[in-house]
């Protein structure tokens, strides 16, 4: 890798997600050289991955090439590579092929799934963090219906038509609502031997209620909507076993075995392994979620030129609580880190530390229903769903993506059709059963 000395301040950004991309875009007019490194060649709008997993959208609808997004940024180059280490003393990032020198480093590699000490569950219960995850999940869901159509065994058919979603947060709730729409409307008249609308959709959460991060009122509204959609809620239960043909749910030492071959994971997340790698290089520790602590300037102790943002950072709010792993947090942190670097590179300073502005949160619960919480203001229903649609549409990076998604949403709303119902790979669940 070329390490030719440059007169300009060299900024290396690891990760092309919300935080990393925002940092790169915010440095467009700064007198610096920016290198954005990512294992993938595209930016992905993760909040809509569940719609890819249920056939509502195609992967290209919610992703865009990083080079295309940044083509007008003359001071920025994009490298598709994998980071394998850090040397903070020599200010270099080690790649799978070569290394990169930096003056300022922004690490924004996001998060991965956490299976609470059961990594063996990952092959049986896919999560939603990448396009590959979403298409794998889509294949498992659609293949379950296909296999149910072929079998004459009532017990096997019931098992195949039972879908267990683990995690009652926004991803789990949105996935449950979309899966209900898929089975009860989109597929309703497409099979001859089964009734897709009779599929059992179970939403399992260890907490006492779904969407526990929202107010009790909004949680109750979401619960009512899910029940109308035919979703079976299993609150207060934890998953203690996942096998190819069943899961075991436990509550108060009482065990329930549920026959299913499709388990979808929307529960735990953990910071990217790069956080632990960076912590080791800087002599620090990570917390239980694998995050590395940062100060008010978003840099790590002893290295004021190394910034960690997004899901990898343990950044405290005014009350001393860690900020959640949400896209708005990463975006605001990316803007701040870029502003601080730009000012430092021009010989100026930035005295004010990072302060997160919480504009609220929202989640959709199926067709024409969503919940919105903005401080003390909260509402649910059709208007909240329109707000959810608008906000997510505008957060898509490119105009082309917005246009494609808007068209798909409009078509789906009118016809209830999900046009991206393609099985493009063989899911693991099929290959493990003869």
C-alpha positions in Angstrom: 0.0 0.0 0.0 1.3 3.4 -0.9 2.6 5.3 2.2 4.1 8.3 0.4 4.2 11.3 2.8 1.6 13.9 2.0 1.6 17.6 3.1 -2.1 17.2 3.8 -3.6 15.7 6.9 -4.4 12.1 6.3 -7.7 10.8 7.6 -8.5 7.1 7.5 -12.1 6.0 8.1 -12.9 2.4 8.8 -16.5 1.4 7.9 -18.9 2.8 5.3 -22.0 2.6 7.5 -24.0 5.5 8.9 -21.2 7.0 11.0 -18.3 6.4 8.7 -20.0 7.6 5.6 -21.3 10.7 7.4 -17.8 11.5 8.5 -16.4 11.2 4.9 -19.2 13.4 3.5 -18.7 16.0 6.2 -15.0 16.2 5.3 -15.7 17.0 1.6 -14.5 20.6 1.8 -11.8 20.1 4.4 -8.1 20.4 3.4 -7.5 16.7 4.2 -6.9 13.5 2.4 -9.6 10.9 3.3 -9.4 7.1 2.8 -12.6 5.2 3.5 -12.0 1.4 4.1 -14.8 -1.2 4.1 -15.0 -4.9 3.6 -18.0 -4.3 1.3 -18.2 -2.0 -1.7 -21.5 -0.5 -0.7 -23.4 1.5 2.0 -26.4 -0.4 3.4 -29.5 1.1 4.9 -29.9 -1.6 7.6 -33.3 -0.4 9.1 -35.0 -1.8 5.9 -33.2 -5.1 5.8 -36.2 -6.9 7.2 -38.2 -5.9 4.1 -35.5 -7.6 2.0 -35.8 -10.7 4.2 -39.6 -10.8 3.6 -39.5 -10.0 -0.1 -40.8 -6.5 0.0 -37.6 -4.9 -1.3 -34.6 -6.0 -3.4 -31.1 -5.6 -2.0 -30.3 -2.9 -4.5 -33.2 -0.8 -3.3 -31.5 -0.1 0.0 -27.8 -0.2 -0.9 -25.6 1.9 -3.0 -21.9 1.7 -4.1 -19.6 3.7 -1.8 -17.6 4.9 -4.9 -20.8 6.2 -6.5 -21.9 8.1 -3.3 -18.5 9.7 -2.9 -17.5 10.2 -6.6 -17.8 14.0 -6.3 -15.5 14.1 -3.2 -12.2 14.9 -4.8 -10.3 14.5 -1.5 -11.7 11.0 -0.8 -10.8 7.5 -2.0 -12.5 4.2 -1.3 -10.7 1.0 -0.6 -12.4 -2.4 -0.3 -10.2 -4.2 2.2 -10.3 -5.9 5.6 -8.7 -4.4 8.7 -6.6 -7.0 10.6 -4.8 -4.8 13.2 -3.7 -1.4 14.5 -0.3 0.1 15.3 -1.2 3.2 17.2 2.5 4.1 17.9 3.4 4.2 14.2 -0.1 5.5 13.3 -0.9 2.7 10.8 -3.8 0.5 10.1 -2.9 -3.0 9.1 -5.0 -4.5 6.2 -5.3 -8.0 4.8 -3.0 -6.7 2.0 -0.7 -3.9 3.1 -1.2 -1.1 5.6 -2.4 2.5 5.7 -0.7 5.5 7.4 -2.9 8.1 9.1 -2.8 11.3 11.0 -6.4 10.9 12.3 -8.3 7.7 12.5 -12.1 7.2 12.7 -13.2 3.6 13.5 -16.9 3.0 12.7 -17.1 -0.7 11.9 -20.6 -1.2 13.5 -21.8 -4.3 15.3 -22.5 -8.0 14.7 -24.9 -10.5 16.2 -24.7 -11.7 19.8 -26.0 -15.1 20.7 -25.4 -14.7 24.5 -22.7 -17.2 24.7 -24.1 -19.6 22.1 -22.2 -19.0 18.9 -23.3 -22.4 17.6 -26.8 -20.9 17.2 -25.7 -18.6 14.4 -26.1 -21.2 11.7 -29.6 -22.1 12.9 -30.9 -18.6 13.6 -29.7 -15.9 11.2 -29.8 -12.3 12.1 -30.0 -9.1 10.1 -26.8 -7.2 9.6 -26.0 -7.6 6.0 -27.5 -8.2 2.5 -26.2 -11.8 2.8 -28.1 -12.2 6.1 -31.3 -10.8 4.6 -31.2 -13.0 1.5 -30.4 -16.1 3.6 -33.3 -15.3 5.8 -35.6 -14.8 2.8 -34.5 -18.1 1.4 -35.3 -19.9 4.7 -38.7 -18.3 5.0 -39.8 -19.0 1.4 -38.3 -22.4 1.4 -40.2 -23.4 4.5 -43.5 -22.7 2.6 -42.2 -24.6 -0.4 -41.3 -27.6 1.7 -44.6 -27.5 3.5 -46.3 -27.7 0.1 -44.5 -30.9 -0.7 -44.9 -32.9 2.5 -47.9 -35.1 3.4 -46.9 -35.3 7.0 -49.2 -33.0 9.1 -46.6 -32.8 12.0 -43.8 -31.8 9.6 -46.1 -29.3 7.8 -47.0 -27.7 11.1 -43.3 -27.5 12.0 -42.4 -26.0 8.7 -45.1 -23.4 9.0 -44.0 -22.3 12.4 -41.7 -19.3 12.5 -40.0 -18.2 15.7 -38.6 -14.7 15.9 -36.3 -14.1 18.9 -36.2 -10.5 20.2 -39.1 -8.1 20.8 -37.3 -4.9 19.8 -38.0 -2.8 16.7 -36.3 -5.4 14.3 -38.3 -8.3 15.8 -41.6 -6.5 15.8 -41.1 -5.2 12.2 -40.1 -8.6 11.0 -43.1 -10.2 12.7 -45.5 -7.7 11.0 -44.0 -8.2 7.6 -44.0 -12.0 7.9 -47.7 -11.8 8.8 -48.4 -9.7 5.8 -46.4 -12.2 3.6 -48.2 -15.3 4.8 -51.7 -13.9 5.3 -52.0 -11.9 2.1 -49.2 -12.1 -0.4 -48.9 -15.9 -0.5 -52.5 -16.7 0.3 -53.7 -17.9 -3.1 -50.3 -19.2 -4.4 -50.3 -22.7 -2.9 -52.5 -25.7 -3.5 -51.7 -28.1 -0.6 -51.3 -25.6 2.3 -53.0 -22.5 3.6 -50.2 -20.0 4.1 -52.4 -17.8 6.2 -52.4 -20.6 8.9 -48.7 -20.2 9.5 -47.8 -19.6 13.2 -45.6 -16.6 13.9 -44.2 -16.5 17.4 -42.4 -13.4 18.8 -40.2 -14.3 21.8 -38.8 -11.7 24.2 -37.2 -12.0 27.6 -38.8 -8.8 28.8 -42.3 -8.3 30.1 -43.5 -6.6 26.9 -42.4 -5.9 23.4 -40.7 -2.7 22.5 -39.7 -2.2 26.1 -37.6 0.8 25.2 -40.8 2.7 24.4 -43.5 3.9 26.8 -45.9 1.4 28.2 -48.7 3.0 26.2 -46.9 2.7 22.9 -45.9 -0.9 23.7 -49.5 -1.7 24.4 -50.5 -0.3 21.1 -47.9 -2.3 19.3 -49.1 -5.5 21.2 -52.7 -5.0 20.1 -51.6 -4.5 16.5 -49.4 -7.6 16.5 -52.2 -9.7 18.0 -54.6 -8.5 15.2 -51.9 -9.6 12.7 -52.1 -13.1 14.3 -48.7 -13.0 15.9 -48.3 -15.1 19.1 -46.4 -13.1 21.7 -44.2 -15.0 24.1 -43.1 -12.3 26.6 -41.0 -13.1 29.6 -39.5 -16.2 28.0 -35.9 -16.9 27.0 -34.5 -19.3 24.4 -32.4 -22.0 26.1 -31.9 -24.3 23.1 -32.0 -24.0 19.3 -31.9 -27.2 17.2 -32.6 -27.9 13.5 -36.1 -29.1 14.3 -37.1 -27.1 17.5 -36.4 -24.4 20.0 -36.8 -24.6 23.8 -38.4 -21.6 25.6 -38.0 -21.2 29.3 -39.9 -19.2 31.9 -39.8 -19.7 35.6 -38.0 -23.0 35.2 -40.8 -24.2 33.0 -39.6 -25.5 29.6 -41.6 -25.4 26.4 -40.5 -27.2 23.2 -41.7 -25.6 20.0 -41.3 -27.5 16.7 -39.9 -25.2 14.0 -37.2 -25.2 11.4 -37.2 -21.4 10.9 -35.8 -19.3 13.8 -35.0 -15.7 13.0 -32.7 -13.8 15.4 -33.4 -10.2 16.3 -32.1 -10.2 19.9 -28.6 -9.4 20.9 -25.9 -7.3 19.2 -22.2 -6.9 20.0 -19.7 -4.4 18.8 -17.5 -5.3 15.9 -14.4 -7.4 16.8 -12.3 -4.4 15.7 -13.3 -2.8 19.0 -11.5 -5.5 21.0 -8.6 -5.3 18.5 -8.3 -1.5 19.0 -8.7 -1.9 22.8 -5.8 -4.3 22.9 -3.6 -2.0 20.8 -4.3 0.9 23.2 -4.2 -1.0 26.4 -7.8 -0.6 27.3 -10.8 -2.9 28.0 -14.2 -3.4 26.3 -17.5 -3.6 28.1 -20.0 -6.5 28.0 -21.2 -5.5 24.6 -17.7 -5.3 23.3 -17.6 -1.5 23.1 -14.6 0.6 23.8 -14.9 3.7 26.0 -14.5 7.1 24.5 -14.4 10.6 26.1 -16.5 13.6 25.3 -14.4 14.3 22.1 -15.1 10.7 20.9 -11.4 9.7 21.1 -9.9 7.0 23.2 -7.7 7.6 26.3 -4.1 8.4 25.4 -4.8 8.8 21.7 -6.6 12.0 20.8 -6.3 11.3 17.1 -8.2 8.0 17.2 -12.0 8.3 17.2 -14.5 5.5 17.8 -18.1 6.2 16.8 -21.4 4.3 16.4 -22.1 0.8 17.8 -18.4 0.3 18.7 -18.3 3.3 21.1 -19.3 3.3 24.7 -20.2 7.0 24.8 -22.1 8.3 27.8 -25.0 10.8 27.7 -25.6 13.7 30.2 -27.0 11.2 32.7 -24.0 8.9 32.5 -25.8 6.2 30.5 -24.4 4.7 27.3 -25.9 6.0 24.1 -27.9 3.4 22.2 -26.7 1.8 19.0 -28.9 3.8 16.6 -28.3 5.3 13.2 -28.9 8.9 14.4 -26.3 8.5 17.1 -23.7 7.3 14.6 -24.6 10.0 12.1 -24.2 12.8 14.7 -21.0 11.3 16.0 -19.6 11.1 12.4 -20.4 14.8 11.9 -18.8 15.8 15.1 -15.6 13.8 14.6 -15.2 15.2 11.1 -15.7 18.8 12.3 -13.1 18.3 15.0 -10.6 16.8 12.6 -11.2 19.6 10.1 -10.6 22.3 12.7 -7.5 20.6 14.1 -6.0 20.2 10.6 -6.4 23.9 10.0 -4.8 24.9 13.3 -8.0 25.5 15.2 -9.7 23.8 18.1 -13.1 22.7 19.1 -13.8 23.1 22.8 -17.3 21.7 23.0 -17.6 18.0 23.4 -20.1 15.8 21.6 -23.7 16.1 22.7 -26.3 13.8 21.2 -29.6 15.4 20.3 -32.4 12.8 20.5 -35.1 13.6 18.0 -37.1 10.6 18.9 -37.5 7.0 17.7 -40.1 5.0 15.8 -41.0 1.5 14.7 -43.6 0.1 12.3 -45.9 -2.7 13.2 -47.2 -3.9 9.9 -49.4 -2.2 7.3 -50.7 1.3 8.2 -49.5 1.0 11.8 -46.4 2.5 13.6 -45.5 4.1 16.9 -43.5 7.3 17.3 -41.9 8.7 20.5 -40.4 12.2 20.5 -39.7 13.2 24.0 -43.0 13.6 25.8 -44.8 13.5 22.4 -46.0 10.1 21.4 -48.5 8.8 19.0 -49.5 5.6 17.2 -51.5 4.5 14.2 -51.8 5.5 10.5 -50.3 9.0 10.9 -47.4 7.6 12.8 -46.9 5.1 9.9 -46.8 7.9 7.4 -44.2 9.7 9.5 -42.2 6.5 9.6 -42.4 6.1 5.8 -41.3 9.7 5.2 -38.4 9.6 7.7 -37.0 6.3 6.4 -37.5 7.3 2.8 -35.5 10.5 3.3 -32.7 8.8 5.2 -31.9 6.7 2.1 -28.6 7.9 0.7 -29.3 8.3 -3.0 -32.3 9.8 -4.9 -32.5 6.6 -7.0 -32.9 4.5 -3.8 -35.7 6.8 -2.6 -37.5 6.6 -5.9 -37.2 2.8 -6.1 -38.4 2.2 -2.6 -41.3 4.7 -2.9 -42.5 2.8 -6.0 -42.2 -0.6 -4.3 -44.0 0.7 -1.2 -46.8 2.2 -3.3 -47.2 -1.0 -5.3 -47.2 -3.2 -2.2 -49.8 -1.0 -0.5 -52.1 -1.2 -3.5 -51.7 -4.9 -4.4 -50.2 -6.4 -1.2 -47.7 -8.0 -3.5 -44.0 -8.5 -2.5 -42.2 -8.8 -5.8 -38.8 -9.7 -4.5 -39.8 -13.2 -3.3 -36.8 -14.9 -4.8 -34.9 -17.9 -3.4 -31.4 -17.1 -4.7 -29.4 -19.4 -2.4 -29.8 -22.7 -0.6 -30.5 -22.0 3.1 -28.5 -23.9 5.7 -31.7 -25.4 7.1 -32.4 -27.3 3.9 -28.8 -28.7 3.5 -28.8 -30.1 7.1 -31.8 -32.2 6.4 -31.9 -35.1 4.0 
